[in-house]
């Protein structure tokens, strides 16, 4: 019984290690979505800093692009 118990514990440990490595290698959808949002934010912030758009236009553009991004992610 102790040999089977030891083998089972070793297998559980190996599965936990493999799961951890796999989880770090593949970013989740949430992580990708957050990176896309940051890219949109910095793009709009650059336009705002260069005075190409007003604050109100930047806010509308942010809402529009994030809404489009969420629709794109839902597909």
Secondary structure, 3 states (H helix, E strand, C coil): CHHHHHHHHHHHHHHHHHHHHHHHHCCCHHHHHHHHHHHHHHHHHHHHHCCCCCHHHHHHHHHHHHHHHHHHHHC
